[in-house]
């Protein structure tokens, strides 16, 4: 039995991992995620690890966007806006050198092709902002936590190709603390669901283990709680740095906000599409 739980109120794609991305009106989603999402990433030359905003907060000073919508089997040019406002393209011969100079770290821009199992670097002392590691992951401390983590096999995704978050959850978090802006951009979802006026619970808890049916064919499956990190606290555009965002999630929901998921059936989704729980 299907139950409507909301409508699509936001769609995002991030062409380069950990940079700011682009808000779009439509996404073509395959079993590997939204077409063009996390198609590129930076590799830190010194460590060989994939660069993550979990370790390098300055990644949010860069923005990546496609000049034309990518299609299956064909990625269109990706424009990268640098911290100084200048724009380069991912395909430029000197792109890696220019980004390295702007980031202050030697990196190489790579496309997601023929990769198997990559690892991304973190700083265990700051990965959860000012929340102690043991408060988020019982039995582990900053001293015992590894300095990197495995990415989803064959991709540049942290945990899964799909991330969904509900508006009711963000309103609930906002009620639990004063002054913080729980904007969906802080959480970098693929799909943001307007779940109605409810603001008294973590909405996605009711979805775990079920199926989201969106648009005419898309099925989102294997949903599980999304563990948040320091990236939710970084400043971006008009949003200030705010450690209270993660602190509140840690205190009230074990730092889980939204769900990570897999794709059970591909499909094209658009703003305004209805979202159902159930087949």
Secondary structure as a PSIPRED ss2 file (coil, helix, strand):
# PSIPRED VFORMAT (PSIPRED V4.0)

   1 X C   1.000  0.000  0.000
   2 X C   1.000  0.000  0.000
   3 X E   0.000  0.000  1.000
   4 X E   0.000  0.000  1.000
   5 X E   0.000  0.000  1.000
   6 X E   0.000  0.000  1.000
   7 X E   0.000  0.000  1.000
   8 X E   0.000  0.000  1.000
   9 X E   0.000  0.000  1.000
  10 X E   0.000  0.000  1.000
  11 X E   0.000  0.000  1.000
  12 X E   0.000  0.000  1.000
  13 X E   0.000  0.000  1.000
  14 X C   1.000  0.000  0.000
  15 X C   1.000  0.000  0.000
  16 X E   0.000  0.000  1.000
  17 X C   1.000  0.000  0.000
  18 X C   1.000  0.000  0.000
  19 X C   1.000  0.000  0.000
  20 X E   0.000  0.000  1.000
  21 X C   1.000  0.000  0.000
  22 X E   0.000  0.000  1.000
  23 X E   0.000  0.000  1.000
  24 X E   0.000  0.000  1.000
  25 X C   1.000  0.000  0.000
  26 X E   0.000  0.000  1.000
  27 X E   0.000  0.000  1.000
  28 X E   0.000  0.000  1.000
  29 X E   0.000  0.000  1.000
  30 X E   0.000  0.000  1.000
  31 X C   1.000  0.000  0.000
  32 X C   1.000  0.000  0.000
  33 X E   0.000  0.000  1.000
  34 X E   0.000  0.000  1.000
  35 X C   1.000  0.000  0.000
  36 X C   1.000  0.000  0.000
  37 X C   1.000  0.000  0.000
  38 X C   1.000  0.000  0.000
  39 X C   1.000  0.000  0.000
  40 X E   0.000  0.000  1.000
  41 X E   0.000  0.000  1.000
  42 X E   0.000  0.000  1.000
  43 X E   0.000  0.000  1.000
  44 X E   0.000  0.000  1.000
  45 X C   1.000  0.000  0.000
  46 X C   1.000  0.000  0.000
  47 X C   1.000  0.000  0.000
  48 X C   1.000  0.000  0.000
  49 X C   1.000  0.000  0.000
  50 X E   0.000  0.000  1.000
  51 X C   1.000  0.000  0.000
  52 X C   1.000  0.000  0.000
  53 X C   1.000  0.000  0.000
  54 X C   1.000  0.000  0.000
  55 X C   1.000  0.000  0.000
  56 X C   1.000  0.000  0.000
  57 X H   0.000  1.000  0.000
  58 X H   0.000  1.000  0.000
  59 X H   0.000  1.000  0.000
  60 X H   0.000  1.000  0.000
  61 X H   0.000  1.000  0.000
  62 X C   1.000  0.000  0.000
  63 X E   0.000  0.000  1.000
  64 X E   0.000  0.000  1.000
  65 X E   0.000  0.000  1.000
  66 X E   0.000  0.000  1.000
  67 X C   1.000  0.000  0.000
  68 X C   1.000  0.000  0.000
  69 X C   1.000  0.000  0.000
  70 X C   1.000  0.000  0.000
  71 X E   0.000  0.000  1.000
  72 X C   1.000  0.000  0.000
  73 X C   1.000  0.000  0.000
  74 X E   0.000  0.000  1.000
  75 X C   1.000  0.000  0.000
  76 X C   1.000  0.000  0.000
  77 X C   1.000  0.000  0.000
  78 X E   0.000  0.000  1.000
  79 X E   0.000  0.000  1.000
  80 X E   0.000  0.000  1.000
  81 X E   0.000  0.000  1.000
  82 X C   1.000  0.000  0.000
  83 X C   1.000  0.000  0.000
  84 X C   1.000  0.000  0.000
  85 X C   1.000  0.000  0.000
  86 X C   1.000  0.000  0.000
  87 X E   0.000  0.000  1.000
  88 X E   0.000  0.000  1.000
  89 X E   0.000  0.000  1.000
  90 X C   1.000  0.000  0.000
  91 X C   1.000  0.000  0.000
  92 X C   1.000  0.000  0.000
  93 X C   1.000  0.000  0.000
  94 X C   1.000  0.000  0.000
  95 X H   0.000  1.000  0.000
  96 X H   0.000  1.000  0.000
  97 X H   0.000  1.000  0.000
  98 X H   0.000  1.000  0.000
  99 X H   0.000  1.000  0.000
 100 X H   0.000  1.000  0.000
 101 X H   0.000  1.000  0.000
 102 X H   0.000  1.000  0.000
 103 X H   0.000  1.000  0.000
 104 X C   1.000  0.000  0.000
 105 X C   1.000  0.000  0.000
 106 X C   1.000  0.000  0.000
 107 X E   0.000  0.000  1.000
 108 X E   0.000  0.000  1.000
 109 X E   0.000  0.000  1.000
 110 X E   0.000  0.000  1.000
 111 X E   0.000  0.000  1.000
 112 X C   1.000  0.000  0.000
 113 X C   1.000  0.000  0.000
 114 X C   1.000  0.000  0.000
 115 X C   1.000  0.000  0.000
 116 X C   1.000  0.000  0.000
 117 X C   1.000  0.000  0.000
 118 X C   1.000  0.000  0.000
 119 X E   0.000  0.000  1.000
 120 X E   0.000  0.000  1.000
 121 X E   0.000  0.000  1.000
 122 X C   1.000  0.000  0.000
 123 X C   1.000  0.000  0.000
 124 X C   1.000  0.000  0.000
 125 X C   1.000  0.000  0.000
 126 X C   1.000  0.000  0.000
 127 X C   1.000  0.000  0.000
 128 X C   1.000  0.000  0.000
 129 X C   1.000  0.000  0.000
 130 X C   1.000  0.000  0.000
 131 X C   1.000  0.000  0.000
 132 X C   1.000  0.000  0.000
 133 X H   0.000  1.000  0.000
 134 X H   0.000  1.000  0.000
 135 X H   0.000  1.000  0.000
 136 X H   0.000  1.000  0.000
 137 X C   1.000  0.000  0.000
 138 X C   1.000  0.000  0.000
 139 X C   1.000  0.000  0.000
 140 X C   1.000  0.000  0.000
 141 X C   1.000  0.000  0.000
 142 X C   1.000  0.000  0.000
 143 X C   1.000  0.000  0.000
 144 X C   1.000  0.000  0.000
 145 X C   1.000  0.000  0.000
 146 X C   1.000  0.000  0.000
 147 X C   1.000  0.000  0.000
 148 X E   0.000  0.000  1.000
 149 X E   0.000  0.000  1.000
 150 X E   0.000  0.000  1.000
 151 X C   1.000  0.000  0.000
 152 X C   1.000  0.000  0.000
 153 X C   1.000  0.000  0.000
 154 X C   1.000  0.000  0.000
 155 X C   1.000  0.000  0.000
 156 X C   1.000  0.000  0.000
 157 X C   1.000  0.000  0.000
 158 X C   1.000  0.000  0.000
 159 X C   1.000  0.000  0.000
 160 X C   1.000  0.000  0.000
 161 X C   1.000  0.000  0.000
 162 X E   0.000  0.000  1.000
 163 X E   0.000  0.000  1.000
 164 X E   0.000  0.000  1.000
 165 X E   0.000  0.000  1.000
 166 X E   0.000  0.000  1.000
 167 X H   0.000  1.000  0.000
 168 X H   0.000  1.000  0.000
 169 X H   0.000  1.000  0.000
 170 X H   0.000  1.000  0.000
 171 X H   0.000  1.000  0.000
 172 X H   0.000  1.000  0.000
 173 X H   0.000  1.000  0.000
 174 X H   0.000  1.000  0.000
 175 X H   0.000  1.000  0.000
 176 X H   0.000  1.000  0.000
 177 X C   1.000  0.000  0.000
 178 X C   1.000  0.000  0.000
 179 X C   1.000  0.000  0.000
 180 X C   1.000  0.000  0.000
 181 X C   1.000  0.000  0.000
 182 X C   1.000  0.000  0.000
 183 X C   1.000  0.000  0.000
 184 X H   0.000  1.000  0.000
 185 X H   0.000  1.000  0.000
 186 X H   0.000  1.000  0.000
 187 X H   0.000  1.000  0.000
 188 X C   1.000  0.000  0.000
 189 X C   1.000  0.000  0.000
 190 X C   1.000  0.000  0.000
 191 X E   0.000  0.000  1.000
 192 X E   0.000  0.000  1.000
 193 X E   0.000  0.000  1.000
 194 X E   0.000  0.000  1.000
 195 X C   1.000  0.000  0.000
 196 X C   1.000  0.000  0.000
 197 X C   1.000  0.000  0.000
 198 X C   1.000  0.000  0.000
 199 X C   1.000  0.000  0.000
 200 X C   1.000  0.000  0.000
 201 X C   1.000  0.000  0.000
 202 X C   1.000  0.000  0.000
 203 X H   0.000  1.000  0.000
 204 X H   0.000  1.000  0.000
 205 X H   0.000  1.000  0.000
 206 X H   0.000  1.000  0.000
 207 X C   1.000  0.000  0.000
 208 X C   1.000  0.000  0.000
 209 X C   1.000  0.000  0.000
 210 X C   1.000  0.000  0.000
 211 X C   1.000  0.000  0.000
 212 X E   0.000  0.000  1.000
 213 X E   0.000  0.000  1.000
 214 X E   0.000  0.000  1.000
 215 X C   1.000  0.000  0.000
 216 X C   1.000  0.000  0.000
 217 X C   1.000  0.000  0.000
 218 X E   0.000  0.000  1.000
 219 X E   0.000  0.000  1.000
 220 X E   0.000  0.000  1.000
 221 X E   0.000  0.000  1.000
 222 X E   0.000  0.000  1.000
 223 X E   0.000  0.000  1.000
 224 X E   0.000  0.000  1.000
 225 X E   0.000  0.000  1.000
 226 X E   0.000  0.000  1.000
 227 X E   0.000  0.000  1.000
 228 X C   1.000  0.000  0.000
 229 X C   1.000  0.000  0.000
 230 X H   0.000  1.000  0.000
 231 X H   0.000  1.000  0.000
 232 X H   0.000  1.000  0.000
 233 X H   0.000  1.000  0.000
 234 X C   1.000  0.000  0.000
 235 X C   1.000  0.000  0.000
 236 X E   0.000  0.000  1.000
 237 X C   1.000  0.000  0.000
 238 X C   1.000  0.000  0.000
 239 X E   0.000  0.000  1.000
 240 X C   1.000  0.000  0.000
 241 X C   1.000  0.000  0.000
 242 X C   1.000  0.000  0.000
 243 X C   1.000  0.000  0.000
 244 X H   0.000  1.000  0.000
 245 X H   0.000  1.000  0.000
 246 X H   0.000  1.000  0.000
 247 X H   0.000  1.000  0.000
 248 X H   0.000  1.000  0.000
 249 X H   0.000  1.000  0.000
 250 X H   0.000  1.000  0.000
 251 X H   0.000  1.000  0.000
 252 X H   0.000  1.000  0.000
 253 X H   0.000  1.000  0.000
 254 X C   1.000  0.000  0.000
 255 X C   1.000  0.000  0.000
 256 X E   0.000  0.000  1.000
 257 X E   0.000  0.000  1.000
 258 X E   0.000  0.000  1.000
 259 X E   0.000  0.000  1.000
 260 X E   0.000  0.000  1.000
 261 X E   0.000  0.000  1.000
 262 X E   0.000  0.000  1.000
 263 X E   0.000  0.000  1.000
 264 X E   0.000  0.000  1.000
 265 X E   0.000  0.000  1.000
 266 X C   1.000  0.000  0.000
 267 X E   0.000  0.000  1.000
 268 X E   0.000  0.000  1.000
 269 X E   0.000  0.000  1.000
 270 X E   0.000  0.000  1.000
 271 X C   1.000  0.000  0.000
 272 X C   1.000  0.000  0.000
 273 X C   1.000  0.000  0.000
 274 X E   0.000  0.000  1.000
 275 X E   0.000  0.000  1.000
 276 X E   0.000  0.000  1.000
 277 X E   0.000  0.000  1.000
 278 X C   1.000  0.000  0.000
 279 X C   1.000  0.000  0.000
